[in-house]
Structure formats: structure tokens, C-alpha cells
Amino acid sequence: MAAKWYELVTGSLEEKKQYREHKARIKQLPASYRTAAEGVERYLMYAGGIARGDVLIRMYGDLVDLFEESAANGTPIRQIVGDDPVEFVETFVANYADGAWISKERARLNQAIEDAEREERR
């Protein structure tokens, strides 16, 4: 019971463990890939807008997979992120929109308008 209460306050312990594992995997990348992956991760933390922990963990896992595979194949960094790294990250994070806080707010707005419309018909 205490674990459930603790997770309610702090978030999933399993997700925290997975996040630490992803961070450790990034640290194992060759220097240039590590620098790029950490830069992408930092930008995602500030601009990603992901509010759900499970989606964030899935996204970070996919990010680490991408950089690990690219390093193993010798893919140049610019070939991964393209000419505009911000556009790359924005496109990358768009694949995880189900976890974005804005998605929840969009749903709330739609619900509020539907509720108002119902009240208006009464």
C-alpha cells in the first residue's frame, strides 16, 4: 500500500528505473553520438511537452535505440538529425502526441464546448 501511495505522489518507480537505464545507455554511446543524443534529450525536456511518464519513457527508449543503431552503422550525426535539428526533434516528438499535455487540454476544451452546447439546447 505504501508503494502505491508513494508512486501516486512521485510517479512510477518502474518508469524512473527505465529512465535511468536509458540515461546509462546514452552514456555508453561514442562521444559525438552521446553529445548529440544529450542535446536532443535536453531539448525534449524543455520543449517536448510530454506529460505522461509512460509515453516519455517510450520516446526516450526510441531515441536511444535510434542513436545506438546509428552509431553501430556509422551513420553521420547530420544524417540522423538533418540540417535543422529543431525540426528533427519537433517531428520526432510529434510521433508521441498522445502523451503531450496539450492533447489533454485539447480534449478538455472539446469537452467543455460540447457541455456548453448541451446546456444551450436545454
ZIVENJO-V579630 format. One record per helix or strand of 3 or more residues. SS is the DSSP state (helix for helix, strand for strand). FROM is the first residue (numbers start at 1). TO is the last residue. If there is no record, write none. Layout:
# ZIVENJO-V579630
ss={SS;SS}
from={FROM;FROM}
to={TO;TO}
This chain:
# ZIVENJO-V579630
ss={helix;helix;helix;helix;helix;helix;helix;helix}
from={2;13;31;53;77;85;97;101}
to={10;27;47;73;81;94;99;121}
